[in-house]
């Protein structure tokens, strides 16, 4: 499963780069329109509707109708059309943060980096790459001073190496679990080749089996510890991006992972075989309870923080086949955390997609962030107190789907 603890440590380091990244897009600060700003996408049949006017929109804050003061059609980092009070908004800054969390290197990620440099990034854009090991910032003048091929090759090499380095502890634990699972479920009196020198791997003796189960349970707990969600750091990461002007796009690449669990058939056989051995039965029952335990996290605080920061958050779930391990069920480990990040994406008006090829999902995410409406309004009640206010945008066109951030903290 996702090593969220290592992810949030890396995000904390990435947050330190945020002020520099914000200044990388433009030398001169650009004033934003007064009031609350809301990025909105309106889709019909999956296609963005680019011909809507100010009068086509309505907006509610905490259920109360609000007066929209202006609407801008933003495309490719610039304002294509403006309507409303005030002067036309200038070109918008753009910053990208790409987060990668994977156990194994996927060659298709090369295509993703290629598409990033060939079709997404423009001179003046800020970009931070966050690997499982550390964050990297694209220098302000990199696109002007270096060729795209040189930049692509450098980022691809960094990503490949860091996935191997950053996932080492996790892979070691998974390998230990696989060897222990084979040893526990074997029941043939043979030794597992990866644990030949360890006397506790004998499957025929009760003492050896008891120690194997205990080691298996301890390893499971270590693996579970790597998956702890540090909500505070994720919220702090969102806060670090809030001050950045313009468009803020965060894309999270998450690779499907599996955990080896002792199969039901092997578990039943062991319980029948050692029904007179209370210690072994108790350890097996504790494993069964561990398997049933739900390790969910609440996305409410995180999604509100990301929405408040005005982030376009896109979640890309990279499909991956499981291995076959004797005596084990390879349990897919995303059912607890996957829905939470889907919620965060929806709360920001972003996308969430499962894909065999991550470049297709990334292309969809990049296109979604490339074109939108920006609505501004002055709340009828002054923004004070710090409470979270919800925002609902409607478009007066039948059959349309409207996507926008969930709301903001009034302070």
N, C-alpha and C positions, 0 to 999 in steps of 0.2 A: 504494500500500500504506500501511498504518498508519504514521504518523509517530511512532514509538515514542520517538524521542529527545525530541521536544517534549512527549510525554505524560509521560515520567518527570521532566522538568524541572518540569512543572506539579504532578505528584504530590509532588515534594519540597517545593513551596510549600504544598500541601495538608496535608502532614504537620505543618507548623507550626501549622495550625489545629486539629489533633486534640486537644490538651489542653483547648483552650477548648470544643470540641464535646463532649467527654466531660463537662465540668462543666455543660453546658447542659441536660442531661436532668433532673437533680435537684440541689437545693441540698445535701442531706445524703447523704454517701457511704453506699452500701448494701452491707453485708457479703455476700459470696457464700458458698455452702456450702463446707465444707472438702473437700480432695481435688481430683481432676481432674474437670472439668465437660465433658460432651459433649452437644451438640445433635444430636438424632436425628429423622429423618422416616421413617415407615413407611407405604408405599403399597401398595395392592392395586387393580389396575385403574386406576391413576392417581389414586386417591382416598386422602386421608390417613386413617389408621385411628386414631381418637381414643379407643378403648375398651380399650387395652392397660394391663395392670397391671405392677407391679414384677416379679412372677414370670414374666412373659412374655418378659423380656429376659435375655440373657446377654452377657457382654463379655469380650474377650480383649485383653491388652496384650502385644505381641510374641509372640503365640501362647499366652500363659499365661492361664488363666481368672482373673478378678478378681471380687471381691464388690461388687455394686452396692449402695450404701448408701441411695440415694434416687432417686426419679423424679418429675418434675413435668411436668404437661401445661401448656404455655405457649401462650396464645392472645391475640393482640392486645396484647402487652406486659405481660400479667398472668398469674398462676398460676391456672389453672382447677381443677387437682386436684393434690394432693401425697400421696406415699406413701413412707414410709421413716423413717430415723433423723433426729433433729434437729427443728427448728421449721420451720414452713412458710415457704418463701422469699417475700420481699416482691415487689412489682411490679418488673419488670425495666426497666432503661434501654434505650432504643432509639436507635441512631444510623445514619444513612444517608449513603453517599457515592455520588454518581452521576457516572460518568466518561463523557464524550462525545468520540469521535474520529471526525470526519467531514470530507470534502472539501466537500460541497455540503449546503446546508440542505434538510432534508426536512420539509415541512409537517406530516407525521404526528407529528413530535416535539411539536407543540403539544398533541396529544391525550395524549401521555405526561406532559407537565407538568401538564395538567388532572387526569389520574388520580392523579398523585402528591399533589396538594393536596386533591383531593376525597375520595379513598378510602384513602390510605396514611398520611399524616402526621397525628399527633395532638399536642395541646398537650403540651409537654415533650420532644418528640422533637428530636434534633439532626440537622441535615442540611447536607451540604457538596456543592455543585455544582462539578465540575471540568470546565471547557471546554478546547478546544485552546489557549486563550490564558492563562487564569488560574483559580484557585479562588475560590469565593464561599461564605461561610458564612451560613446562615439564623440570624438572631439569636434568642436564647433566647426572647424574648417576642413574636416577630413574629406568630405565629399568634393571639395574644391581642390584639395592638394593631392589626393590619391585616386587611382583608378578604381572603378567599382569592382573589377576582378580582384584587385589586391585586397580591398576591404572584405569582400566576400570570403576569400580564401582564409584570411586571418580570423574572421569570426567563426567560420566553419571549424577550423582547427581548434580554436579555444573551446567551442561548445562540445566537440567530440572528446577532448581530453578531460574537461571538467565533469562531464557526465560519468566518465570512468572514475575520476578521483572522488567526486562528491557522493557517489553511491556505493563506495567500497564497503563501508560498515554494514549497510543494509544488505548487500549481496552476500556478505559473509554469514550474516544471520540466517538468510534464506537457505544458503547451502547447508548450514548446520542443521536446520529444521528438516531438510530433505534427507540428509544422512540418518538423522535420528528417527525419522518416520519410517524409513526402510528397515532400520534395525528393530524398532518396536513391533512393526507389523509383520516382520519376516516369519518368525515362528518355525524356521527350518534348521536352527542350530548353526547357521553360517554367520560370517562376519561381514559387515559393510566395508567395502574397500577403502572408504574415506576415513574409517575409524578403526582400522585393524590393530593399532597399537594401544587402543583404549580398552581396558578390561571390562568396562561397563557396557560394552556393545554386545555382549553375548545375549542372544535372544532366548536361550534355553534356561537360564537361571533366574530365580525370583529376585535375588538381590540385584543382579545386573539390570534386570528390567525395571525395577523400582528406581534405580539411579538414572536410567535412560529417560524414564517418564519425567523425573524431576528436572533433569537437564533440558528436556523438551519444553516443559512448562516455563522454566526460567528464561529460555531463549525466546519463547513467545512474548513474555512480559517485556524483555528488552526491545523486541521488535515493536511492540505496542507503544513503548516509551518514545520511539522515534516518530510516532504518528500524532503526538500531542499537538493540538491546535492552540497556538498562542494568539488569542484574539486581540490582546492588547497591542502586540506588534503589528498585526495586520491593520488595525485601526490607526496606529501611528504612521504606518506606510501611506495609508490613504490621506492622512492629515498632511504629510510632507508634500503631497502632490497638489493639495487644495490651493495653495498660493500661486501655483503656476498659471499664467494666463492662457487663454485659448483652449484648443482641443488637447485632451489628455487621454491617450489610448493605452490600455493595459491588456496584453494578451497572455493568457496563462495556458501553456502546453503541459498537459498532464497525461502520463503514460499509464495505461491499465496495468495493474499488478495482481499477483496471486500469492496466497499463503498456503503452504502444505499442511493439511489437517489429516489426522489419522482417520481412515475410512470407517464408515459405520460397521461394515462387515468385520474389519480387523478389531474394532473396539468391542463388538459383541463377542467375538471369539476369545479375546483376552479376558473379558469379564467372566465368561463361562469357565475358562481355564484356571483362573485365579480367584474363584469365588470364595475360597477359604482364606485368602490372604487379604486381610482388611486394609493394610497399608497400600497395596497396589490398587484395590478397588476404590479407595478414597482418592488416590491420585488420578485415576481414570475419570471419576465423577467430577473432580475439579476441572479437568480438561474439558469435559462435556459442558460444564457451566461457562467456562471461558469462551468456548465456541459460540454459545448462545448470547453472550453479552453484547449489548449494543454500544458502539463507541461513536455516538452521534455528537455533533456540535451544533450550537445554535448560530444560524447565519444572521439573525436579526441585527445584532450590533454591527457586524461587518458590512452588511449590505447598506445600512443607513449611513455608515461612514463613507463608503465608496460613492453612494449617491450624493451625499453632501459635498464631496470633493469635486463633483462634476466629471467623474471618470467614466469613459466608455470601457467597460470591462467585458472582455470576450474570453470564454472558456472553451478550450479545444481538448477533447478527450481522445487521445490517440489509442486506437485499438491495438491489441497485442494478444497472440495466441498463448495459451498456457502450456507448460511442460507436462509430461506424464511421469509420475513418480509412483513406484510400486507401493501399494498399501496406503496411498494417500488420496484424498480429495483436494484438488487444487482450487481452493475457494477464491473467487473473485473479490478483491478487497476495495471496492469503491462505493458500496451501497450506503455507507454511513456518511461519507464526506462529499461524494459527487453531487447529491441534491442540494447541498448548501451552496456550492459554488455556482450551480445553475441559478439558484435564487439571487445570488449577487449579480450575475449577468443580467437577469431580468430587471432587477431593481435599478440598474444603471442605463437601461435601454440598449444593452449590448446583446451579443449572441452567445449561444451555447450549442455545441455541435460535437457529435461523435464521428470519427472519420478514420478509415484505413490509411488515407494519405493526408497528412497534416497540412500540406500546401493548399489543398482545395478548401479546407476549413479556414485557413489563414487568409486566403484570397477573399472569402466571403466576409470575414471580420474586417479586413482592410477596406473593402468596398463599402461596408456599412458605416464605417467611421469617416469615409471620404466625403459623404454627401448627407446633409441634414438641414433642418430649419433651426434657427436660434430665435426663440421667443423671449421677450423681456416684459416684465410687468412690475408694478409697484404694489406690494401687499396692502390690502385695506387696513390691516392691523400691523403696526410697526413691529419689525423683527427683533423682539427682545425676549428674554427669559430662558433661552437655550433649548426650548422644547423642539421636538421634531415635527415639522409640518409637511403633510403629504401634498403632492402635486398631481393633478389629473388633467391631461390635455385631450381634447376631442377635436375631431376634424369633421366638418359638415359635408362628408361625402360617403354615401352608402358603400358598405363592403370593405372599408379601409381598416387597417390595423395601425394603431398609433403607439409608438414606443418612446418613452421618455424616462428620465430618472424619477425615482420614487418620491423624493422630496429633499428637504434641507433642514439644518438646525438653525433656528431663529435666534441669532446672537450677533 
